[in-house]
Amino acid sequence: MIVCRPAQLADTRAISEVYIDTWRSTYAGTLPDHVLVGMKADRLSSSFARALEHRTEIIMVADHREHGIMAMGSAGRNRGDNATYSGEVYTLYVHPDFQNQGMGETLMAHLFRALAEAGHTSALIWVLAPNPSRFFYERMGGQRAGERREMLWGTTLREWAYGWTDLKKTIHHKRPRLYHT
């Protein structure tokens, strides 16, 4: 059985590994190899630990009784200047071995619920345009809400924002499910 729950300090290493494995799988050929190869779980673990200790963001995990943490997501206040959306999903990563099994949808619904409980009525997420997960956000009801170009690691990358203007309505239609394996 898979349980979506708030992350704990003891989870930071596993969260980092999911993050790195997903980036390497998703962004191979899009991001420079040295960026993907250079990602280190220890460094990321420290960042996640600080976020958990200081409660600067909501971090949730999908935890399987036998396989451990298989997905992670984080959210909080909108860090940009798009006033239409008060909340933002910062990350949503499902380990490549467990994608396309509904875990992302469940974790996203839990993040939306946590954002709503924190007082947010709307949310957006930024995704690299070449990332095939953008179709997932469209299936989740996200509407294109913006576009930007960023210079990252010497590469100009195009990002698209997907937004949900009514989290309560979205939560009602995307109720978290329990998954049994």
GROMACS elastic network, one bead per residue, 0.5 to 0.9 nm:
[ bonds ]
;  ai    aj funct       b0    kb
    1    63     6  0.83727   500
    1    64     6  0.58888   500
    1    65     6  0.62345   500
    1    66     6  0.85151   500
    1   178     6  0.76521   500
    1   179     6  0.59631   500
    1   181     6  0.57594   500
    2    62     6  0.62591   500
    2    63     6  0.54205   500
    2    65     6  0.67162   500
    2    68     6  0.89842   500
    2    70     6  0.89553   500
    2   103     6  0.86232   500
    2   178     6  0.69308   500
    2   179     6  0.56930   500
    2   180     6  0.64352   500
    2   181     6  0.77709   500
    3    61     6  0.80166   500
    3    62     6  0.55760   500
    3    63     6  0.52251   500
    3    64     6  0.64842   500
    3    65     6  0.82185   500
    3   178     6  0.74124   500
    3   179     6  0.80189   500
    4    60     6  0.67689   500
    4    61     6  0.55343   500
    4    63     6  0.62327   500
    4    64     6  0.89329   500
    4   106     6  0.77457   500
    4   107     6  0.64429   500
    4   110     6  0.73056   500
    4   178     6  0.88268   500
    5    59     6  0.86990   500
    5    60     6  0.55158   500
    5    61     6  0.56123   500
    5    62     6  0.66641   500
    5    63     6  0.75696   500
    5   107     6  0.88857   500
    5   110     6  0.83134   500
    6    58     6  0.75601   500
    6    59     6  0.59440   500
    6    61     6  0.62359   500
    6    62     6  0.89625   500
    7    10     6  0.81891   500
    7    11     6  0.62323   500
    7    12     6  0.78646   500
    7    15     6  0.85786   500
    7    52     6  0.77645   500
    7    58     6  0.83690   500
    7    59     6  0.55268   500
    7    61     6  0.57173   500
    7    72     6  0.84109   500
    8    11     6  0.53497   500
    8    12     6  0.72545   500
    8    49     6  0.84756   500
    8    52     6  0.72395   500
    8    59     6  0.85837   500
    8    60     6  0.87556   500
    9    12     6  0.57021   500
    9    13     6  0.87853   500
    9    48     6  0.81309   500
    9    49     6  0.58638   500
    9    52     6  0.67737   500
    9    53     6  0.78396   500
   10    13     6  0.73957   500
   10    14     6  0.84814   500
   10    49     6  0.87607   500
   11    14     6  0.54744   500
   11    15     6  0.60235   500
   11    16     6  0.86103   500
   11    45     6  0.86666   500
   11    49     6  0.88356   500
   11    61     6  0.85469   500
   11    69     6  0.78188   500
   12    15     6  0.50058   500
   12    16     6  0.60789   500
   12    17     6  0.86484   500
   12    41     6  0.88211   500
   12    44     6  0.80178   500
   12    46     6  0.76673   500
   12    47     6  0.86770   500
   12    48     6  0.59679   500
   12    49     6  0.62253   500
   13    16     6  0.51301   500
   13    17     6  0.63253   500
   13    18     6  0.88397   500
   13    41     6  0.64269   500
   13    42     6  0.71631   500
   13    44     6  0.79755   500
   13    45     6  0.52960   500
   13    46     6  0.87450   500
   13    48     6  0.87810   500
   14    17     6  0.50565   500
   14    18     6  0.63070   500
   14    19     6  0.85827   500
   14    41     6  0.85069   500
   14    45     6  0.83637   500
   14    68     6  0.79394   500
   14    69     6  0.61941   500
   14    70     6  0.83713   500
   15    18     6  0.52502   500
   15    19     6  0.61795   500
   15    20     6  0.86951   500
   15    41     6  0.87098   500
   15    44     6  0.86300   500
   15    45     6  0.75004   500
   15    48     6  0.81068   500
   15    61     6  0.76822   500
   15    69     6  0.69075   500
   15    70     6  0.82502   500
   15    71     6  0.74617   500
   15    72     6  0.62439   500
   16    20     6  0.60964   500
   16    21     6  0.85103   500
   16    40     6  0.81955   500
   16    41     6  0.52053   500
   16    42     6  0.78621   500
   16    43     6  0.86149   500
   16    44     6  0.56371   500
   16    45     6  0.56662   500
   16    48     6  0.79031   500
   17    20     6  0.51489   500
   17    21     6  0.59631   500
   17    22     6  0.83605   500
   17    40     6  0.86714   500
   17    41     6  0.60366   500
   17    44     6  0.87694   500
   17    45     6  0.88291   500
   17    95     6  0.86400   500
   18    21     6  0.52567   500
   18    22     6  0.59885   500
   18    23     6  0.85034   500
   18    69     6  0.76705   500
   18    70     6  0.66302   500
   18    71     6  0.64086   500
   18    72     6  0.72708   500
   18    93     6  0.69588   500
   18    94     6  0.68847   500
   18    95     6  0.52653   500
   18    96     6  0.84352   500
   19    22     6  0.53293   500
   19    23     6  0.61866   500
   19    24     6  0.86750   500
   19    41     6  0.87395   500
   19    44     6  0.87040   500
   19    71     6  0.82145   500
   19    72     6  0.75713   500
   19    91     6  0.89334   500
   19    92     6  0.87297   500
   19    93     6  0.61321   500
   19    94     6  0.79678   500
   19    95     6  0.75482   500
   20    23     6  0.51220   500
   20    24     6  0.60918   500
   20    25     6  0.85461   500
   20    36     6  0.77304   500
   20    39     6  0.65980   500
   20    40     6  0.77669   500
   20    41     6  0.73268   500
   20    44     6  0.88149   500
   20    95     6  0.89725   500
   21    24     6  0.52114   500
   21    25     6  0.61717   500
   21    26     6  0.85309   500
   21    95     6  0.65190   500
   21    96     6  0.71802   500
   22    25     6  0.51498   500
   22    26     6  0.58726   500
   22    27     6  0.81720   500
   22    93     6  0.63328   500
   22    94     6  0.67204   500
   22    95     6  0.54923   500
   22    96     6  0.58914   500
   23    26     6  0.51527   500
   23    27     6  0.55161   500
   23    28     6  0.77151   500
   23    36     6  0.71063   500
   23    93     6  0.83448   500
   24    27     6  0.56341   500
   24    28     6  0.56529   500
   24    33     6  0.88454   500
   24    36     6  0.56723   500
   24    37     6  0.78701   500
   25    28     6  0.59427   500
   25    95     6  0.89962   500
   25    96     6  0.69132   500
   26    29     6  0.86996   500
   26    30     6  0.83322   500
   26    96     6  0.84193   500
   26   131     6  0.67730   500
   26   132     6  0.80885   500
   26   133     6  0.88941   500
   27    31     6  0.56601   500
   27    32     6  0.86858   500
   27    36     6  0.79875   500
   27   130     6  0.84233   500
   27   131     6  0.73661   500
   28    31     6  0.62056   500
   28    32     6  0.77627   500
   28    33     6  0.70934   500
   28    36     6  0.75980   500
   29    32     6  0.71202   500
   29    33     6  0.76054   500
   30    33     6  0.87220   500
   30   130     6  0.75269   500
   30   131     6  0.88251   500
   30   157     6  0.87366   500
   31    34     6  0.84546   500
   31    35     6  0.68870   500
   31    36     6  0.72565   500
   31   152     6  0.86641   500
   31   153     6  0.79359   500
   31   155     6  0.74613   500
   31   157     6  0.88281   500
   32    35     6  0.55140   500
   32    36     6  0.68995   500
   32    37     6  0.89271   500
   32   153     6  0.73875   500
   32   154     6  0.84776   500
   32   155     6  0.78902   500
   33    36     6  0.52516   500
   33    37     6  0.59893   500
   33    38     6  0.82021   500
   34    37     6  0.51418   500
   34    38     6  0.56271   500
   34    39     6  0.85418   500
   35    38     6  0.51174   500
   35    39     6  0.64313   500
   35   153     6  0.73491   500
   36    39     6  0.55446   500
   37    40     6  0.82302   500
   39    43     6  0.79931   500
   39    44     6  0.80047   500
   40    43     6  0.55257   500
   40    44     6  0.64699   500
   40    45     6  0.86154   500
   41    44     6  0.51205   500
   41    45     6  0.57990   500
   41    46     6  0.85673   500
   42    45     6  0.50603   500
   42    46     6  0.63845   500
   42    47     6  0.88990   500
   43    46     6  0.53669   500
   43    47     6  0.66617   500
   43    48     6  0.89971   500
   44    47     6  0.50647   500
   44    48     6  0.62717   500
   44    49     6  0.85227   500
   45    48     6  0.51628   500
   45    49     6  0.60033   500
   45    50     6  0.86183   500
   46    49     6  0.50001   500
   46    50     6  0.62069   500
   46    51     6  0.86746   500
   47    50     6  0.52294   500
   47    51     6  0.63316   500
   47    52     6  0.87336   500
   48    51     6  0.50578   500
   48    52     6  0.61859   500
   48    53     6  0.85588   500
   48    59     6  0.84765   500
   49    52     6  0.51202   500
   49    53     6  0.60106   500
   49    54     6  0.84832   500
   50    53     6  0.50587   500
   50    54     6  0.59269   500
   50    55     6  0.80250   500
   50    56     6  0.83015   500
   51    54     6  0.53344   500
   51    55     6  0.55253   500
   51    56     6  0.52204   500
   51    57     6  0.62019   500
   51    58     6  0.84065   500
   51    59     6  0.83339   500
   52    56     6  0.69738   500
   52    57     6  0.72669   500
   52    58     6  0.79214   500
   52    59     6  0.74397   500
   53    56     6  0.80987   500
   54    57     6  0.83314   500
   55    58     6  0.71514   500
   56    76     6  0.76247   500
   57    74     6  0.65647   500
   57    75     6  0.57280   500
   57    76     6  0.50326   500
   57    77     6  0.79976   500
   57    90     6  0.89048   500
   58    73     6  0.81396   500
   58    74     6  0.52850   500
   58    75     6  0.50873   500
   58    76     6  0.59542   500
   58   111     6  0.77342   500
   58   114     6  0.74833   500
   58   115     6  0.80658   500
   59    72     6  0.72245   500
   59    73     6  0.57455   500
   59    75     6  0.66490   500
   59    76     6  0.89631   500
   59    91     6  0.89732   500
   59   111     6  0.82204   500
   60    71     6  0.84515   500
   60    72     6  0.57064   500
   60    73     6  0.53472   500
   60    74     6  0.62419   500
   60    75     6  0.87317   500
   60   107     6  0.74447   500
   60   110     6  0.79000   500
   60   111     6  0.71729   500
   61    69     6  0.64581   500
   61    70     6  0.75001   500
   61    71     6  0.56057   500
   61    73     6  0.64226   500
   61    74     6  0.88316   500
   61   107     6  0.73361   500
   62    68     6  0.82361   500
   62    69     6  0.56989   500
   62    70     6  0.57275   500
   62    71     6  0.50233   500
   62    72     6  0.62958   500
   62    73     6  0.87751   500
   62    94     6  0.86296   500
   62   103     6  0.73348   500
   62   104     6  0.88380   500
   62   106     6  0.86163   500
   62   107     6  0.67626   500
   63    66     6  0.87032   500
   63    67     6  0.76590   500
   63    68     6  0.52115   500
   63    70     6  0.60742   500
   63    71     6  0.73983   500
   63    72     6  0.89676   500
   64    67     6  0.52260   500
   64    69     6  0.61033   500
   64    70     6  0.69347   500
   64   181     6  0.88171   500
   65    68     6  0.59735   500
   65    69     6  0.86985   500
   67    70     6  0.72388   500
   69    72     6  0.76247   500
   69    95     6  0.87576   500
   70    93     6  0.86432   500
   70    94     6  0.61162   500
   70    95     6  0.55041   500
   70    96     6  0.88793   500
   70    97     6  0.84659   500
   70    98     6  0.68547   500
   70   103     6  0.85764   500
   71    92     6  0.75432   500
   71    93     6  0.55347   500
   71    95     6  0.58080   500
   71    98     6  0.82726   500
   71   103     6  0.74167   500
   71   104     6  0.74813   500
   71   107     6  0.78455   500
   72    91     6  0.75813   500
   72    92     6  0.58844   500
   72    93     6  0.54263   500
   72    94     6  0.65378   500
   72    95     6  0.86478   500
   72   104     6  0.87428   500
   72   107     6  0.75852   500
   73    89     6  0.75607   500
   73    90     6  0.73508   500
   73    93     6  0.62207   500
   73    94     6  0.85810   500
   73   104     6  0.88600   500
   73   107     6  0.70258   500
   73   108     6  0.75050   500
   73   111     6  0.72902   500
   74    88     6  0.87099   500
   74    89     6  0.59659   500
   74    90     6  0.53430   500
   74    91     6  0.50805   500
   74    92     6  0.66940   500
   74   111     6  0.72408   500
   75    78     6  0.86087   500
   75    87     6  0.73407   500
   75    88     6  0.55482   500
   75    90     6  0.50191   500
   75    91     6  0.69648   500
   75    92     6  0.89451   500
   75   111     6  0.66827   500
   75   112     6  0.84980   500
   75   114     6  0.84504   500
   75   115     6  0.71870   500
   76    79     6  0.83210   500
   76    86     6  0.87333   500
   76    87     6  0.56631   500
   76    88     6  0.55563   500
   76    89     6  0.66305   500
   76    90     6  0.73960   500
   76   114     6  0.89134   500
   76   115     6  0.66572   500
   76   118     6  0.84160   500
   76   120     6  0.87168   500
   77    80     6  0.89696   500
   77    85     6  0.88285   500
   77    86     6  0.59845   500
   77    88     6  0.56648   500
   77    89     6  0.85067   500
   77   115     6  0.82674   500
   77   120     6  0.77718   500
   77   123     6  0.85020   500
   78    81     6  0.77470   500
   78    82     6  0.78831   500
   78    83     6  0.84040   500
   78    85     6  0.66946   500
   78    86     6  0.53407   500
   78    89     6  0.81861   500
   78    90     6  0.88194   500
   78   123     6  0.74247   500
   78   124     6  0.76985   500
   79    82     6  0.87442   500
   79    86     6  0.88911   500
   79    87     6  0.82443   500
   79    88     6  0.72642   500
   80    83     6  0.81569   500
   80    88     6  0.88484   500
   81    84     6  0.88460   500
   81    85     6  0.89742   500
   82    85     6  0.62094   500
   82    86     6  0.82661   500
   82   145     6  0.88733   500
   82   146     6  0.86827   500
   83    86     6  0.66211   500
   84   122     6  0.75481   500
   84   123     6  0.84580   500
   84   163     6  0.89356   500
   84   165     6  0.73505   500
   85    88     6  0.73951   500
   85   120     6  0.82622   500
   85   121     6  0.76367   500
   85   124     6  0.63177   500
   85   163     6  0.73382   500
   85   164     6  0.77587   500
   85   165     6  0.67050   500
   86   119     6  0.87718   500
   86   120     6  0.56141   500
   86   121     6  0.66222   500
   86   122     6  0.55962   500
   86   123     6  0.59642   500
   86   124     6  0.83182   500
   87   112     6  0.88967   500
   87   115     6  0.65857   500
   87   116     6  0.85994   500
   87   119     6  0.88292   500
   87   120     6  0.55844   500
   87   121     6  0.73957   500
   87   122     6  0.57930   500
   87   124     6  0.65633   500
   87   125     6  0.89235   500
   88   115     6  0.82804   500
   88   122     6  0.81403   500
   88   125     6  0.57131   500
   88   126     6  0.84906   500
   88   163     6  0.87801   500
   89    92     6  0.74117   500
   89   108     6  0.83749   500
   89   111     6  0.74178   500
   89   112     6  0.81922   500
   89   115     6  0.87321   500
   89   123     6  0.68462   500
   89   124     6  0.61400   500
   89   125     6  0.50276   500
   89   126     6  0.79643   500
   90   124     6  0.86347   500
   90   125     6  0.63480   500
   90   126     6  0.74880   500
   91   125     6  0.78845   500
   91   126     6  0.86900   500
   92   104     6  0.72369   500
   92   107     6  0.79420   500
   92   108     6  0.73762   500
   93    96     6  0.87270   500
   93   104     6  0.74894   500
   94    97     6  0.81975   500
   94    98     6  0.65148   500
   94    99     6  0.58547   500
   94   100     6  0.89720   500
   94   103     6  0.72391   500
   94   104     6  0.63485   500
   95    98     6  0.55277   500
   95    99     6  0.64257   500
   96    99     6  0.53820   500
   96   100     6  0.89354   500
   98   101     6  0.64290   500
   98   102     6  0.89730   500
   98   103     6  0.77413   500
   99   102     6  0.75244   500
   99   103     6  0.71533   500
   99   104     6  0.75597   500
  100   103     6  0.74111   500
  100   104     6  0.79177   500
  101   104     6  0.78767   500
  101   105     6  0.89065   500
  101   179     6  0.88229   500
  102   105     6  0.53704   500
  102   106     6  0.63688   500
  102   107     6  0.87425   500
  102   177     6  0.86011   500
  102   179     6  0.80815   500
  103   106     6  0.51554   500
  103   107     6  0.60906   500
  103   108     6  0.84630   500
  103   177     6  0.89379   500
  103   179     6  0.79186   500
  104   107     6  0.51257   500
  104   108     6  0.59185   500
  104   109     6  0.84749   500
  104   136     6  0.85858   500
  105   108     6  0.51190   500
  105   109     6  0.61601   500
  105   110     6  0.87006   500
  105   136     6  0.83517   500
  105   140     6  0.73288   500
  105   174     6  0.77688   500
  105   176     6  0.76092   500
  105   177     6  0.87321   500
  106   109     6  0.51546   500
  106   110     6  0.63640   500
  106   111     6  0.87486   500
  106   174     6  0.80157   500
  106   175     6  0.76018   500
  106   177     6  0.60784   500
  106   178     6  0.80148   500
  106   179     6  0.88927   500
  107   110     6  0.50594   500
  107   111     6  0.62268   500
  107   112     6  0.86428   500
  107   176     6  0.75539   500
  108   112     6  0.61271   500
  108   113     6  0.85563   500
  108   140     6  0.88038   500
  108   174     6  0.88646   500
  108   176     6  0.84712   500
  109   112     6  0.50363   500
  109   113     6  0.61611   500
  109   114     6  0.86270   500
  109   170     6  0.82087   500
  109   171     6  0.62509   500
  109   174     6  0.61205   500
  109   175     6  0.64005   500
  109   176     6  0.56520   500
  110   113     6  0.50241   500
  110   114     6  0.61557   500
  110   115     6  0.85878   500
  110   171     6  0.85256   500
  110   175     6  0.84609   500
  110   176     6  0.65955   500
  111   114     6  0.50269   500
  111   115     6  0.61112   500
  111   116     6  0.85677   500
  112   115     6  0.50720   500
  112   116     6  0.61619   500
  112   117     6  0.85980   500
  112   120     6  0.88394   500
  112   122     6  0.85990   500
  112   123     6  0.77874   500
  112   167     6  0.64401   500
  112   168     6  0.84769   500
  112   170     6  0.80488   500
  112   171     6  0.66980   500
  113   116     6  0.50671   500
  113   117     6  0.61505   500
  113   118     6  0.86123   500
  113   167     6  0.76894   500
  113   168     6  0.80362   500
  113   171     6  0.65376   500
  114   117     6  0.50136   500
  114   118     6  0.62142   500
  114   119     6  0.88136   500
  114   120     6  0.88223   500
  115   118     6  0.50049   500
  115   119     6  0.65323   500
  115   120     6  0.53953   500
  115   121     6  0.77813   500
  115   122     6  0.83257   500
  115   123     6  0.80409   500
  115   167     6  0.82668   500
  116   119     6  0.51004   500
  116   121     6  0.59190   500
  116   122     6  0.79218   500
  116   167     6  0.65654   500
  116   168     6  0.71973   500
  116   171     6  0.89620   500
  117   120     6  0.72230   500
  120   123     6  0.74135   500
  120   167     6  0.77537   500
  121   164     6  0.88840   500
  121   165     6  0.70950   500
  121   166     6  0.58147   500
  121   167     6  0.53761   500
  121   168     6  0.71208   500
  122   163     6  0.75788   500
  122   164     6  0.56120   500
  122   166     6  0.52034   500
  122   167     6  0.51713   500
  122   168     6  0.84624   500
  123   162     6  0.85223   500
  123   163     6  0.57432   500
  123   164     6  0.53991   500
  123   165     6  0.65942   500
  123   166     6  0.80794   500
  123   167     6  0.71569   500
  124   142     6  0.80054   500
  124   145     6  0.77293   500
  124   161     6  0.63726   500
  124   162     6  0.54039   500
  124   164     6  0.61597   500
  124   165     6  0.83715   500
  125   137     6  0.86404   500
  125   142     6  0.88705   500
  125   160     6  0.82431   500
  125   161     6  0.54577   500
  125   162     6  0.54586   500
  125   163     6  0.65533   500
  126   146     6  0.86008   500
  126   147     6  0.85676   500
  126   159     6  0.62484   500
  126   160     6  0.55725   500
  126   162     6  0.65347   500
  126   163     6  0.89181   500
  127   130     6  0.84405   500
  127   131     6  0.68582   500
  127   133     6  0.79818   500
  127   134     6  0.66399   500
  127   158     6  0.85929   500
  127   159     6  0.53566   500
  127   160     6  0.54290   500
  127   161     6  0.63138   500
  127   162     6  0.79346   500
  128   131     6  0.54053   500
  128   132     6  0.88537   500
  128   134     6  0.80763   500
  128   157     6  0.69535   500
  128   158     6  0.59632   500
  128   160     6  0.63236   500
  128   161     6  0.88514   500
  129   132     6  0.79486   500
  129   134     6  0.73210   500
  129   147     6  0.89972   500
  129   157     6  0.78106   500
  129   158     6  0.55881   500
  129   159     6  0.50544   500
  129   160     6  0.58467   500
  130   133     6  0.87444   500
  130   134     6  0.82766   500
  130   157     6  0.89018   500
  130   158     6  0.80724   500
  130   159     6  0.84478   500
  131   134     6  0.61176   500
  131   135     6  0.87076   500
  132   135     6  0.61147   500
  132   136     6  0.77735   500
  133   136     6  0.50136   500
  133   137     6  0.67639   500
  133   138     6  0.89109   500
  134   137     6  0.51809   500
  134   138     6  0.64834   500
  134   139     6  0.88115   500
  134   160     6  0.83618   500
  134   162     6  0.82196   500
  135   139     6  0.62474   500
  135   140     6  0.85974   500
  136   139     6  0.50534   500
  136   140     6  0.62128   500
  136   141     6  0.88510   500
  136   142     6  0.88057   500
  137   141     6  0.65376   500
  137   142     6  0.53450   500
  137   143     6  0.81733   500
  137   162     6  0.68510   500
  137   163     6  0.88061   500
  138   141     6  0.51893   500
  138   143     6  0.65790   500
  138   144     6  0.82572   500
  138   162     6  0.76516   500
  139   142     6  0.71874   500
  140   170     6  0.84700   500
  140   174     6  0.77344   500
  141   162     6  0.88285   500
  141   163     6  0.83474   500
  141   164     6  0.71761   500
  141   170     6  0.77190   500
  142   145     6  0.84562   500
  142   161     6  0.88183   500
  142   162     6  0.50552   500
  142   163     6  0.50061   500
  142   164     6  0.54250   500
  142   165     6  0.87930   500
  143   161     6  0.81327   500
  143   162     6  0.50895   500
  143   163     6  0.52047   500
  143   164     6  0.66729   500
  143   165     6  0.88599   500
  144   147     6  0.82484   500
  144   160     6  0.70236   500
  144   161     6  0.57985   500
  144   163     6  0.63396   500
  145   160     6  0.74526   500
  145   161     6  0.50904   500
  145   162     6  0.51690   500
  145   163     6  0.55211   500
  145   164     6  0.87794   500
  146   159     6  0.83401   500
  146   160     6  0.57535   500
  146   162     6  0.72170   500
  146   163     6  0.86288   500
  147   158     6  0.71916   500
  147   159     6  0.56584   500
  147   161     6  0.60525   500
  148   157     6  0.83671   500
  148   158     6  0.58642   500
  148   159     6  0.53498   500
  148   160     6  0.66062   500
  148   161     6  0.83722   500
  149   156     6  0.64735   500
  149   157     6  0.54958   500
  149   159     6  0.60659   500
  149   160     6  0.88530   500
  150   155     6  0.80945   500
  150   156     6  0.55488   500
  150   157     6  0.53322   500
  150   158     6  0.65022   500
  150   159     6  0.75710   500
  151   154     6  0.61317   500
  151   155     6  0.54727   500
  151   157     6  0.62080   500
  151   158     6  0.89251   500
  152   155     6  0.53177   500
  152   156     6  0.62681   500
  152   157     6  0.69460   500
  153   156     6  0.83035   500
  164   167     6  0.64108   500
  164   170     6  0.73630   500
  165   169     6  0.88720   500
  165   170     6  0.86400   500
  166   169     6  0.54740   500
  166   170     6  0.62722   500
  166   171     6  0.86828   500
  167   171     6  0.58787   500
  167   172     6  0.84151   500
  168   171     6  0.51283   500
  168   172     6  0.61753   500
  168   173     6  0.87579   500
  169   172     6  0.51128   500
  169   173     6  0.64002   500
  169   174     6  0.86006   500
  170   173     6  0.52106   500
  170   174     6  0.58927   500
  170   175     6  0.84180   500
  171   174     6  0.50066   500
  171   175     6  0.57511   500
  171   176     6  0.82852   500
  172   175     6  0.58972   500
  174   177     6  0.87152   500
